[in-house]
Amino acid sequence: MLAPVSWLREYVEGAPAATGREVAASLVRLGLEEEDLHGGDISGPLVVGRVLEFVDEPQKNGKTIRWCQVDVGNNGQRVTEGTPQGIVCGATNFAVDDLVVVVLPGAVLPGGVQIGARKTYGHISNGMICSAKELGIGEDRDGILVLQSSLGEQEAAKLAPGDDAIELLGLADEVVEVTVTPDRGYCFSLRGIAREYSHATGATFHDPADIAPAEANTGGYAVELADEAPLNGLLGCDRYVARVVRGLNASATSPPWMARRLTQMGMRPISLAVDVTNYVMLLLGQPLHAFDVSTLQGPIVVRRAKAGETLKTLDDVERPLFPEDLLITDAGTTALAIAGVMGGATSEVSSSTTDVLVESAHFDPTSVARSSRRHRLTTEASRRFERGVDPDVTAAAAQLAVNLLVEFGGGVADVGVTDVDRRPARARIDLDPGLPARLVGLPYTHDEVIETLREIGCDVVEQPESGSASSTLSVLPPSWRPDLGNGPDFVEEVVRLRGYDQIPSVLPQAGSGRGLTHGQRTRRLLANTLAQQGFVEVLTYPFVAAKSHDDLGLDAGDPRRNAVRIANPLSDEAPLMRTSVLSTLVEALRRNVSRGQRDAAIFEVGLVTRPAAELRPAPVPGTSTRPDDATLAQIMAAVPPQPRMVALALTGDADPAGWWGPARAGDWTDVVGAARAIGSALAVELVATADDHAPWHPGRCVRLELADGTVVGHAGELHPRVLAALGLPPRTCAGELDVDVLTLASEDRVQARELSTYPVAQSDVALVVDEQVLAGVVESTLRQGAGALLESLSLMDIYRGDQVGPGRKSLAYRMVFRAPDRTLTTKEVNALRDQAIESVAAAVGAVQRGA
């Protein structure tokens, strides 16, 4: 919303002289947002010019320019003053003898654009012919600003070349532009902004709507409100004022001051009737519409649209109407306008119109907003009606429009006045005067609260409470503030007018709690560990397609295929909740690889949904009270299990190439190592054994378990068929672990052991076993057989060849022993080693190599 500073001062008496920037700052203090500041930054010479002649000159780039000779009076830049000026212009919307606005060398346009004589298109251009946008007073519609069209022929005839255009167009006046939020629709008018400015400065506000309208009578133009389908119990139109002015001078033009105001507000003057309705709307915030009485056949009927109806609106578009659209109709048959949005072409006021019906009505905001969106048609009227128009100003706006038409159009107003008023009574709201102090924390007194509410236009009545010294306030919000509906709304007004800057900035103090839970600490440590291993955390949407199960190669009976289907998915292509974090993580990996990130290592911690059985229906409790425990239990029972998982994936090189040597490609040992690093960080021992589990390669898949056999997850190289289906590079590796299992397993506190100061004793052993015997089984059996003095056990080598025979392999281990209280003797170490060998021999038939 634009607000010329000079216009604001007309309705705010006693405000200190202020620049546009100071006015904007005052409005910002009350919660309005400054969008921009226009005008006031133009310096001359900026004059009226008359086009004497021009020549169209096509250019090599396909553009046609005009080489113009323009009379600018005694402001010429040539040797002889008063001679025509040669100016190059790219617009074509003007003719010879048109009056235009010319900026001459030495002037400065908005934005600090300095004008000088320069050579262009083979000519020396002494200045520029300006458009409305270049002058900062509107948008370019047809090209440059032609004064006969902007001001009207009569006013333009009073001008002469060389006249000061800055004063003519009010360009010295600064115009503040503010953004109007949905809850402050009253600021879509100069009346509303002036009221806010008076609040900010303490000056006296003079209401431009303080006009005594003519009393309604039975002699006015017939109007019928026939809205048979009220929206949410509210009529689409609850007040309709109709006034008729006859005998207008068809050639009458708007007065210069009105044309200047409209231009400052970004509107182009068109005709007297249209200009008057726009002027009143900008001033009072009440949209008006003018009908040509000669085109009307019967009474005005306000009703909903019927099936199959159409309307050709003022923008020359034939629009099919919807049954929910509220219409202004002629005798209930012919649609004249979409109420509050746009009028129709059949009753449009034209240059020959002499009798005008002025419509001033109050329409339901929701009805107007829905019609505007259905037709994708946003107008100045719809913007105001959507945010709420003051229903008390309807008659005053119509009266002001009639007065202006009579004064400047020479018409006569009909004695008959129509005012169909079906507005419901506005409800009073009870307010505790201590509520602002309690909610904001500032000591607003009882009198301050009352004074502030009355300042914004509320009617406040104190109601003493029986048996108490305190009182309650009964508040009736002003008619222009439909946003005030409860106590906190009034609190905001008190805070706003008393100053947001009075509220101290106090940082909240953290309470004495227990810090992070064990689960939170586990997840944080897990993420940090993977980050230290070189993995980057990502976040994906937990929605997948059914095809993702096939891509991962899941068997028909795999429980991970049992997914929950979303009733209203974000995308029809992904209607299922994921049962594996890996199913969405691989898509993130594929996207990174496709965009050139060939070496990538990523991970994600997230929830999966794994329904154990058929889903149960959940009750839908009301919102008036808290659901009881039984209802909450039913709701929780209907929610399927959602375990938390961590998935990791890598492709490309794990170690880059450099002066130290060639690059090393990542393989399954990297993801298994990362998984075991997680277990080490959580002090949870993970036992790795070979497994065959989709979507991993059957020969390169590791099952990770706890010591008691609880499965934690899997890691390894993905199956080649899976990689082909997902579009991932060969030898891509991944892993997925159950975070909930790790969290539970790490709950027991780790007991620190006293470090032994005695030396270690090492003993190596090579065991020959059948090829199908897993190294993990051999390792766990050796640990059990070696006893408590075994400090560490590591696999050093695997050998297959003639020395061990076909179908056999040799596993070489290094065993490290240490006692806490003494130095172990060779005899003791050999005995412990032999004890371990005997246990593995008994378990898997292992034979010591070379024995």
Stockholm file with secondary structure:
# STOCKHOLM 1.0

chainA/1-851         MLAPVSWLREYVEGAPAATGREVAASLVRLGLEEEDLHGGDISGPLVVGRVLEFVDEPQKNGKTIRWCQVDVGNNGQRVTEGTPQGIVCGATNFAVDDLVVVVLPGAVLPGGVQIGARKTYGHISNGMICSAKELGIGEDRDGILVLQSSLGEQEAAKLAPGDDAIELLGLADEVVEVTVTPDRGYCFSLRGIAREYSHATGATFHDPADIAPAEANTGGYAVELADEAPLNGLLGCDRYVARVVRGLNASATSPPWMARRLTQMGMRPISLAVDVTNYVMLLLGQPLHAFDVSTLQGPIVVRRAKAGETLKTLDDVERPLFPEDLLITDAGTTALAIAGVMGGATSEVSSSTTDVLVESAHFDPTSVARSSRRHRLTTEASRRFERGVDPDVTAAAAQLAVNLLVEFGGGVADVGVTDVDRRPARARIDLDPGLPARLVGLPYTHDEVIETLREIGCDVVEQPESGSASSTLSVLPPSWRPDLGNGPDFVEEVVRLRGYDQIPSVLPQAGSGRGLTHGQRTRRLLANTLAQQGFVEVLTYPFVAAKSHDDLGLDAGDPRRNAVRIANPLSDEAPLMRTSVLSTLVEALRRNVSRGQRDAAIFEVGLVTRPAAELRPAPVPGTSTRPDDATLAQIMAAVPPQPRMVALALTGDADPAGWWGPARAGDWTDVVGAARAIGSALAVELVATADDHAPWHPGRCVRLELADGTVVGHAGELHPRVLAALGLPPRTCAGELDVDVLTLASEDRVQARELSTYPVAQSDVALVVDEQVLAGVVESTLRQGAGALLESLSLMDIYRGDQVGPGRKSLAYRMVFRAPDRTLTTKEVNALRDQAIESVAAAVGAVQRGA
#=GR chainA/1-851 SS CEEEHHHHHHHEETCCCCCHHHHHHHHHHTTCEEEEEESSCCBSCEEEEEEEEEEEEECTTSCEEEEEEEECGGGCCSSSTTCCEEEEECCCSCCTTCEEEEECTTCEETTTEECCCEEETTEEECSEECBTTTTTSSCCSSSBCBHHHHHCHHHHHTCCTTCBHHHHTTTTSCEEEEECCTTCGGGSSHHHHHHHHHHHHCCEECCTTCCCCCCCCTTSCCEEECCCSCBTTBCSEEEEEEEEEECCCTTCCCCHHHHHHHHHTTCCCCCHHHHHHHHHHHHHSCCEEEEEGGGCCSCEEEEECCTTCEEEBTTSCEEECCTTCEEEEETTTEEEEETTTEEBSTTCCCTTCCCEEEEEEEECHHHHHHHHHHTTCCCHHHHHHHHCCCGGGHHHHHHHHHHHHHHHHCCEECSCCEEEECCCCCCCEEECTTHHHHHHCSCCCHHHHHHHHHHTTCEEEEEECTTSSCEEEEEECCTTCTTCCSHHHHHHHHHHHHCGGGSCCCCCCCCCCCCSCHHHHHHHHHHHHHHHTTCEECCCCSEECTHHHHHTTCCTTCGGGCCCBCSSCSCTTCCEECSCTHHHHHHHHHHHHHTTCCSEEEEEEEECCCCSSSCCCCCCCCSSSCCCHHHHHHHHHHSCCCCEEEEEEEESEEECCBTTBCCEECCHHHHHHHHHHHHHHTTCCCEEEECCCTTEEEEEEEEEECTTSCEEEEEEEECHHHHHHHTCCTTCEEEEEEHHHHHHHTCSCCCCCCCCCSCCEEEEEEEEEETTSCHHHHHHHHHHHHCTTEEEEEEEEEECSTTTCTTEEEEEEEEEECCSSSCCCHHHHHHHHHHHHHHHHHHHCCEETTC
#=GC SS_cons         CEEEHHHHHHHEETCCCCCHHHHHHHHHHTTCEEEEEESSCCBSCEEEEEEEEEEEEECTTSCEEEEEEEECGGGCCSSSTTCCEEEEECCCSCCTTCEEEEECTTCEETTTEECCCEEETTEEECSEECBTTTTTSSCCSSSBCBHHHHHCHHHHHTCCTTCBHHHHTTTTSCEEEEECCTTCGGGSSHHHHHHHHHHHHCCEECCTTCCCCCCCCTTSCCEEECCCSCBTTBCSEEEEEEEEEECCCTTCCCCHHHHHHHHHTTCCCCCHHHHHHHHHHHHHSCCEEEEEGGGCCSCEEEEECCTTCEEEBTTSCEEECCTTCEEEEETTTEEEEETTTEEBSTTCCCTTCCCEEEEEEEECHHHHHHHHHHTTCCCHHHHHHHHCCCGGGHHHHHHHHHHHHHHHHCCEECSCCEEEECCCCCCCEEECTTHHHHHHCSCCCHHHHHHHHHHTTCEEEEEECTTSSCEEEEEECCTTCTTCCSHHHHHHHHHHHHCGGGSCCCCCCCCCCCCSCHHHHHHHHHHHHHHHTTCEECCCCSEECTHHHHHTTCCTTCGGGCCCBCSSCSCTTCCEECSCTHHHHHHHHHHHHHTTCCSEEEEEEEECCCCSSSCCCCCCCCSSSCCCHHHHHHHHHHSCCCCEEEEEEEESEEECCBTTBCCEECCHHHHHHHHHHHHHHTTCCCEEEECCCTTEEEEEEEEEECTTSCEEEEEEEECHHHHHHHTCCTTCEEEEEEHHHHHHHTCSCCCCCCCCCSCCEEEEEEEEEETTSCHHHHHHHHHHHHCTTEEEEEEEEEECSTTTCTTEEEEEEEEEECCSSSCCCHHHHHHHHHHHHHHHHHHHCCEETTC
//
